[in-house]
Amino acid sequence: MIDLSRDHAERLDAADPLAGFRDEFVDAEPGLIYLDGNSLGRPPKATRERLAGVVADEWGRGLIRSWSQWIDRPALVGDLLGAELLGAAPGQVMVADSTTVNLYKLAVAALDARPGRRVIVTDDDNFPTDRYVLEGLAAQRERALRLVHADIDQGLSIAALRAAVDADTALVCLSHVAYRSGALLDMAEITDLVHERGALVLWDVCHAAGAVPIELDAAGADLAVGCSYKYLNAGPGAPAFLYVRRATQATMRQPIWGWFGQRDQFEMGASYDPEPTIARFATGTPAILGVTAVEEGVRLLAAAGIDRLRAKGVALTSYLIELADAWLPGFAVVTPRDPARRGSHVSLYHPEAWRLAQALIEAKVIPDYRTPDRLRLGPAPIYTRFVDVWEALNRLRDIAETKAYERFPARRARVT
Ligand SMILES: *Cc1c(COP(=O)(O)O)cnc(C)c1O
């Protein structure tokens, strides 16, 4: 018998080794329960202070002289991120551009590294930008995009993927954690499967980085991209990151031949001759404020430790599922119930998910709505308490029982 009392949630918080990290974040509105850290993380206090310093000192006083310290920051922060959260040895991760742009850059590099192979494989429920970039690339490069069907709740099955990857496949591009349901793929197993057929694999770790341990080197991954504004808490539109396995860097080329990838950049050479290193995957001037915010976000997660963050993510999502089962008839937990098969967010099915999401926001609980009828709840392990999960589900139960959501428009807003 599970204990559904608020006291129990308080006891879980009292025993939580990460509880203190909540105070490391800029205060939110009192009483607000934020369950959307998987879409936009909260700002760390350290970031607020550090950015104020970068503006006042590095930029304000140092002016252009500060480029001597800024120039290496995207690679240094990439190394930190690689070591702490991605299982990547130094020299393989770079903070740059957006996830969308990095995905394009690395997907082109992969196609060029597998000439003669005509097929790009992804799944039909992959994140939209991933599907669109690959669709565009297939059209531009006269390749075929093979969309493997994935269940929107349980995720992609390995059997379906195995049947779709063959000797004509150049690239397989997949999300480690599915954005809608939170379904988690086995990176090492899938990477092996792709390599057995001679193709390359590009992992999108946007919904995984900072929430689940990632072992890019150990899994043998070729390429990866991810964003920094979700669990890494670097702020809206902060730059993304990319990973390229060291052994392939010198032979891979990305399509944007910018001056930040150039060997001896400030020689201003006559033609493009890229560095043989991860630097060749850079394009133009990096967004230093954003890169610095990534550094602070990663430092904070590193202090918490990815294994402890993962353990708490499993505990929070398991607790959320227990409460949903007990309290929410008319809903269904559609995220995989095996914690080893999910990331750190939970998706609930309800035919009125959109109106429920609006009613929850009015009740000061911030969830996410996702098509077609899913309510997504993301308890970010570093700042979410068990009592927040208890409160959120309790308010949701009340909204469902009283049908308070019926007052809200059924028509969807521009941003959901
Ligand atoms: C959030 C997310 C993105 C976002 O890409 P942007 O270029 O930052 O807009 C891409 N892929 C996945 C899987 C995501 O979850």
The ligand as an SDF file (V2000), in Angstrom:
LIG
                    3D

 15 15  0  0  0  0  0  0  0  0999 V2000
   14.2160   20.9030  -27.7210 C   0  0  0  0  0  0  0  0  0  0  0  0
   14.6560   20.0230  -28.8240 C   0  0  0  0  0  0  0  0  0  0  0  0
   15.2200   20.5540  -29.9930 C   0  0  0  0  0  0  0  0  0  0  0  0
   15.3080   22.0460  -30.1600 C   0  0  0  0  0  0  0  0  0  0  0  0
   16.0740   22.4860  -31.2170 O   0  0  0  0  0  0  0  0  0  0  0  0
   16.3710   24.0610  -31.3360 P   0  0  0  0  0  0  0  0  0  0  0  0
   17.2450   24.1940  -32.5010 O   0  0  0  0  0  0  0  0  0  0  0  0
   16.9950   24.4910  -30.0420 O   0  0  0  0  0  0  0  0  0  0  0  0
   15.0730   24.7710  -31.5020 O   0  0  0  0  0  0  0  0  0  0  0  0
   15.6710   19.6790  -30.9610 C   0  0  0  0  0  0  0  0  0  0  0  0
   15.5510   18.3290  -30.7960 N   0  0  0  0  0  0  0  0  0  0  0  0
   14.9970   17.7960  -29.6860 C   0  0  0  0  0  0  0  0  0  0  0  0
   14.9070   16.3110  -29.5370 C   0  0  0  0  0  0  0  0  0  0  0  0
   14.5330   18.6160  -28.6790 C   0  0  0  0  0  0  0  0  0  0  0  0
   13.9650   18.0970  -27.5910 O   0  0  0  0  0  0  0  0  0  0  0  0
  1  2  1  0
  2  3  1  0
  2 14  2  0
  3  4  1  0
  3 10  2  0
  4  5  1  0
  5  6  1  0
  6  7  2  0
  6  8  1  0
  6  9  1  0
 10 11  1  0
 11 12  2  0
 12 13  1  0
 12 14  1  0
 14 15  1  0
M  END
$$$$
